[in-house]
Amino acid sequence: MRIIHGPTEIAGQIGILCKELRNNGHQAGGYNWFHTYLNYNSNIINTDLFEIGREIPTLIHHADLFHFHNGETFFQGFSDLPHMKEAGKKMVMHHWGNDVRTTKLTRELNPYPLPPSYFSDEEIHERLSEISKYIDTAIVQDYEVYPYVKDYYKHVHVLPLAIDIKKFTPSYPRKDQSEPLIIHAPTNREFKGTDYIDNAIEKLRGTKQFNYTLIEKMNHKEALDMYMNSDIIIDQLLIGTYGMLSVEAMAMGKVVVGYIREDVRNQLPYKLPIVTATPENIHDVLADLIDNPEKRFEIGQQGRKYVRDYHASDKVVQQLISIYNKLD
């Protein structure tokens, strides 16, 4: 198949999936117009609306399938979708969370308030209604996102985050490390619950021996280098699921701490080794991990195995190809 991904790179997923699709004999190209300090640039073409707009007629002519990301297509107002539909192209929309999380449903599903999405609830409804006129199939990363889109599409598939695990050599927390390094790397402090983490760290400083590093506004490659030297990585305390930071940290063999809703955890096919913490108990969770180097080592091993079994890109892309083969 000739497959086009775009237009928004989220957590390096377009690049990872395109690379693995090529490894499986498909022609896959990824385009990104969303540029951030994270600087994802592997296996994608970084572009803008003007440049990619000129290429769309050619892409429609040559491509078999369009895999869109983050509730966006290549033209504003989704005006490219009717042309692709008329040309008989297969299409799928990959939603990542903030593009579809309505305030109303978040209040019903999540015990903790989250910052609002990019759009109002009404705008999200209008966008999903328009997209689903032309696209029957959606993909989400887990069952935290699933409820927000299930009523709009004929088919919704859960596809795990993909990681090229061969790029990550595990470095497990040492059993003889009496002062573990804790890292927190929020892309959005309010969304990640950073204030709760800061408060817990301050309370621990006078009672426990540890080091703490807060990473912000650092490109992806530099951040990965710092993660490798850590023992414990705190992801988030509010959203109820985990993202690429957690996957990468587990691939390195690190202990990951984050809030995982039970309904999300119960839908996973494997036992998730992320240590659950909430704003109410983050202090106690960290204190226990600081005091137990043997436990840190064991959790690090479990995390690496979990990522190898569930998130490895060669396995994820086989699921993706199966989804593609079911498209009308």
C-alpha positions as CSV (number, residue, x, y, z in Angstrom):
1,M,0.0,0.0,0.0
2,R,1.0,3.6,-0.5
3,I,0.2,5.3,2.8
4,I,0.3,9.0,3.8
5,H,0.4,10.0,7.5
6,G,-0.1,13.6,8.7
7,P,-0.5,16.4,9.4
8,T,0.4,16.5,13.1
9,E,3.3,14.5,14.7
10,I,2.3,13.4,18.2
11,A,5.0,11.8,20.4
12,G,7.0,10.7,17.4
13,Q,4.3,8.2,16.4
14,I,4.1,9.1,12.7
15,G,7.8,8.6,12.3
16,I,7.8,5.3,14.1
17,L,4.8,3.9,12.3
18,C,6.0,5.0,8.9
19,K,9.4,3.4,9.5
20,E,7.8,0.1,10.5
21,L,5.4,0.2,7.6
22,R,8.3,0.5,5.2
23,N,10.0,-2.4,6.9
24,N,6.8,-4.4,6.1
25,G,7.0,-3.5,2.4
26,H,4.6,-0.6,2.3
27,Q,5.4,2.9,0.8
28,A,4.7,5.2,3.8
29,G,5.3,8.9,4.0
30,G,4.8,11.2,7.0
31,Y,4.2,14.9,7.0
32,N,4.2,17.2,10.0
33,W,3.2,20.8,10.3
34,F,3.2,21.0,14.2
35,H,6.6,22.1,15.3
36,T,7.6,22.2,19.0
37,Y,10.7,22.3,21.1
38,L,10.6,18.5,21.2
39,N,11.9,18.6,17.7
40,Y,10.6,15.2,16.4
41,N,12.3,14.7,13.0
42,S,12.8,11.0,12.4
43,N,11.2,9.4,9.3
44,I,8.9,12.4,8.6
45,I,8.9,15.5,6.5
46,N,8.5,18.7,8.5
47,T,6.5,21.2,6.5
48,D,3.7,23.8,6.7
49,L,0.2,24.3,5.5
50,F,1.3,26.2,2.4
51,E,3.9,23.7,1.3
52,I,1.8,20.6,1.9
53,G,-1.2,22.2,0.3
54,R,0.5,22.3,-3.1
55,E,1.2,18.6,-2.9
56,I,-2.2,17.3,-1.9
57,P,-3.6,16.8,-5.5
58,T,-0.6,14.7,-6.3
59,L,-0.9,12.7,-3.1
60,I,-4.6,12.1,-3.7
61,H,-3.7,10.7,-7.1
62,H,-0.9,8.4,-6.0
63,A,-1.8,7.3,-2.4
64,D,-4.0,4.4,-1.5
65,L,-4.7,5.4,2.1
66,F,-4.6,8.5,4.3
67,H,-3.9,8.1,8.0
68,F,-4.8,11.4,9.8
69,H,-3.7,12.4,13.3
70,N,-5.0,14.5,16.1
71,G,-8.3,15.4,14.5
72,E,-6.7,17.3,11.6
73,T,-6.5,16.9,7.9
74,F,-4.4,18.7,5.4
75,F,-6.9,21.4,4.5
76,Q,-8.6,23.8,6.9
77,G,-12.3,22.9,7.5
78,F,-11.6,19.4,6.3
79,S,-12.2,20.5,2.7
80,D,-9.8,17.8,1.4
81,L,-12.0,14.9,2.7
82,P,-14.7,15.1,0.1
83,H,-12.1,15.0,-2.7
84,M,-10.4,12.0,-1.1
85,K,-13.7,10.2,-0.6
86,E,-14.8,10.9,-4.2
87,A,-11.4,9.5,-5.4
88,G,-12.1,6.3,-3.5
89,K,-9.2,6.7,-1.0
90,K,-9.2,4.8,2.3
91,M,-9.0,7.0,5.3
92,V,-8.6,6.7,9.1
93,M,-8.5,9.3,11.8
94,H,-6.2,8.8,14.8
95,H,-7.3,10.7,17.9
96,W,-4.8,11.4,20.7
97,G,-6.8,13.0,23.5
98,N,-6.8,16.7,23.7
99,D,-8.4,16.9,20.3
100,V,-11.5,15.2,21.5
101,R,-11.7,15.5,25.3
102,T,-14.8,17.4,26.1
103,T,-15.1,19.1,29.5
104,K,-18.5,17.6,30.1
105,L,-17.5,14.0,29.6
106,T,-14.2,14.5,31.4
107,R,-16.1,15.5,34.5
108,E,-18.2,12.3,34.2
109,L,-15.2,10.0,33.7
110,N,-12.3,11.4,35.6
111,P,-12.1,12.2,39.3
112,Y,-9.7,15.0,38.7
113,P,-10.3,18.2,36.7
114,L,-8.2,18.7,33.6
115,P,-7.4,21.8,31.6
116,P,-9.8,22.4,28.7
117,S,-9.0,21.0,25.2
118,Y,-7.9,23.1,22.3
119,F,-11.6,23.5,21.4
120,S,-14.9,24.0,23.2
121,D,-17.2,21.1,23.7
122,E,-19.4,22.4,20.9
123,E,-16.4,22.7,18.5
124,I,-15.3,19.2,19.3
125,H,-18.8,17.9,18.5
126,E,-18.9,19.8,15.3
127,R,-15.4,18.7,14.2
128,L,-16.1,15.0,15.0
129,S,-19.4,15.2,13.2
130,E,-17.8,16.6,10.1
131,I,-14.9,14.2,10.0
132,S,-17.1,11.2,10.5
133,K,-19.2,12.1,7.5
134,Y,-16.2,11.0,5.4
135,I,-14.2,8.7,7.7
136,D,-15.8,5.6,9.2
137,T,-12.8,4.4,11.2
138,A,-11.0,5.9,14.1
139,I,-8.0,4.8,16.1
140,V,-7.2,5.7,19.8
141,Q,-4.3,4.8,21.9
142,D,-6.3,3.4,24.9
143,Y,-9.7,3.2,26.6
144,E,-9.2,6.6,28.2
145,V,-9.7,8.3,24.8
146,Y,-12.2,5.7,23.5
147,P,-15.4,7.1,25.2
148,Y,-14.9,10.5,23.6
149,V,-15.1,9.2,20.0
150,K,-17.1,6.0,20.1
151,D,-20.5,7.6,19.3
152,Y,-19.2,9.3,16.1
153,Y,-17.5,6.5,14.1
154,K,-18.7,3.1,12.8
155,H,-15.5,1.5,14.0
156,V,-13.0,2.5,16.7
157,H,-9.8,0.5,17.2
158,V,-7.4,0.7,20.2
159,L,-3.8,0.8,19.0
160,P,-1.1,1.0,21.6
161,L,1.6,3.6,21.4
162,A,4.5,2.3,19.3
163,I,8.2,2.4,20.3
164,D,11.3,1.2,18.5
165,I,12.5,-0.8,21.5
166,K,15.8,-1.7,19.8
167,K,16.9,2.0,20.3
168,F,16.6,1.6,24.1
169,T,19.2,-0.3,26.1
170,P,17.7,-0.9,29.6
171,S,19.5,0.6,32.6
172,Y,17.7,-0.7,35.6
173,P,17.7,1.1,38.9
174,R,20.7,-0.2,40.9
175,K,20.0,-2.2,44.0
176,D,22.8,-0.4,45.8
177,Q,21.6,3.1,45.0
178,S,20.7,4.8,48.3
179,E,19.9,8.2,46.8
180,P,17.7,7.6,43.7
181,L,17.3,10.2,41.0
182,I,13.7,11.2,40.5
183,I,12.7,13.0,37.3
184,H,9.5,14.8,36.3
185,A,9.3,16.2,32.7
186,P,6.0,18.0,32.2
187,T,5.1,19.3,28.7
188,N,2.1,21.0,30.5
189,R,2.4,21.5,34.2
190,E,-1.3,21.9,34.8
191,F,-2.2,18.9,32.7
192,K,0.4,16.7,34.5
193,G,-0.4,17.8,38.0
194,T,3.1,19.2,38.6
195,D,2.1,21.4,41.6
196,Y,1.2,18.2,43.5
197,I,4.5,16.6,42.6
198,D,6.4,19.8,43.7
199,N,4.7,19.8,47.0
200,A,5.4,16.1,47.7
201,I,9.1,16.6,46.8
202,E,9.4,19.5,49.2
203,K,7.9,17.5,52.0
204,L,10.3,14.6,51.3
205,R,13.5,16.7,51.2
206,G,14.0,16.8,54.9
207,T,13.2,13.1,55.6
208,K,14.6,11.1,52.6
209,Q,17.8,10.9,50.7
210,F,17.2,11.4,47.0
211,N,17.9,13.7,44.0
212,Y,15.3,15.4,42.0
213,T,15.4,17.0,38.5
214,L,12.5,18.8,36.8
215,I,12.9,18.8,33.0
216,E,11.1,21.5,30.9
217,K,11.4,22.9,27.4
218,M,14.1,20.4,26.4
219,N,14.2,18.7,23.0
220,H,13.4,15.0,22.9
221,K,16.9,13.7,22.4
222,E,18.4,15.6,25.3
223,A,15.6,14.6,27.6
224,L,16.1,10.9,26.7
225,D,19.7,11.2,27.7
226,M,18.7,12.5,31.1
227,Y,16.0,9.9,31.6
228,M,18.7,7.2,31.2
229,N,20.5,8.3,34.3
230,S,17.3,8.3,36.5
231,D,15.8,5.7,38.8
232,I,12.2,7.0,39.1
233,I,10.2,9.0,36.5
234,I,7.0,10.7,37.4
235,D,4.6,11.1,34.5
236,Q,1.3,12.6,35.6
237,L,-1.3,12.5,38.4
238,L,-4.5,13.6,36.8
239,I,-5.4,12.3,33.4
240,G,-5.8,8.6,34.3
241,T,-3.7,7.0,31.6
242,Y,0.0,7.1,30.4
243,G,1.7,8.5,27.4
244,M,5.0,8.2,25.5
245,L,7.1,9.4,28.4
246,S,6.0,6.4,30.4
247,V,6.6,4.0,27.5
248,E,10.1,5.3,26.9
249,A,10.9,5.3,30.6
250,M,9.7,1.6,30.9
251,A,11.8,0.7,27.8
252,M,14.8,2.0,29.7
253,G,13.9,-0.1,32.7
254,K,12.9,2.8,34.9
255,V,10.2,2.9,37.6
256,V,7.3,5.0,36.3
257,V,4.8,6.7,38.6
258,G,1.5,8.0,37.4
259,Y,-2.2,8.0,37.9
260,I,-3.9,5.2,36.0
261,R,-7.7,4.9,36.2
262,E,-8.9,1.4,37.1
263,D,-11.3,1.2,34.1
264,V,-8.3,2.0,31.8
265,R,-6.0,-0.4,33.5
266,N,-8.6,-3.2,33.4
267,Q,-8.8,-3.0,29.6
268,L,-5.1,-3.7,29.1
269,P,-4.1,-7.2,28.0
270,Y,-1.1,-7.3,30.3
271,K,-0.4,-6.3,33.9
272,L,0.7,-2.6,33.7
273,P,3.8,-2.1,36.0
274,I,3.3,1.7,36.4
275,V,3.1,2.5,40.1
276,T,-0.2,4.3,40.6
277,A,-0.2,7.6,42.5
278,T,-2.7,10.3,43.0
279,P,-2.5,13.9,44.3
280,E,-3.5,12.5,47.7
281,N,-0.8,9.8,48.0
282,I,2.1,10.8,45.8
283,H,4.2,11.6,48.9
284,D,3.7,8.1,50.4
285,V,4.3,6.4,47.0
286,L,7.6,8.2,46.4
287,A,8.7,7.6,50.0
288,D,8.2,3.9,49.6
289,L,10.1,3.7,46.4
290,I,13.0,5.8,47.8
291,D,13.2,3.3,50.7
292,N,13.1,0.1,48.5
293,P,15.9,-0.2,45.9
294,E,15.1,-3.9,45.4
295,K,11.5,-3.0,44.6
296,R,12.7,-0.3,42.1
297,F,14.9,-2.9,40.3
298,E,12.1,-5.4,40.0
299,I,9.6,-2.8,38.7
300,G,12.1,-1.6,36.2
301,Q,12.5,-5.1,34.8
302,Q,8.7,-5.5,34.7
303,G,8.4,-2.3,32.7
304,R,10.9,-3.3,30.1
305,K,9.1,-6.6,29.6
306,Y,5.7,-4.8,29.4
307,V,6.9,-2.5,26.6
308,R,8.5,-5.4,24.7
309,D,5.3,-7.4,24.8
310,Y,2.8,-4.5,24.2
311,H,4.4,-1.4,22.7
312,A,7.2,-2.7,20.5
313,S,6.7,-1.1,17.1
314,D,7.0,-4.3,15.1
315,K,4.0,-5.8,17.0
316,V,2.0,-2.6,16.9
317,V,2.4,-2.1,13.2
318,Q,1.0,-5.6,12.6
319,Q,-2.2,-4.5,14.4
320,L,-2.2,-1.3,12.3
321,I,-1.9,-3.2,9.0
322,S,-4.8,-5.4,10.2
323,I,-6.9,-2.2,10.7
324,Y,-5.9,-0.9,7.3
325,N,-7.0,-4.2,5.7
326,K,-10.5,-3.8,7.2
327,L,-11.0,-0.3,5.8
328,D,-13.7,0.1,3.1
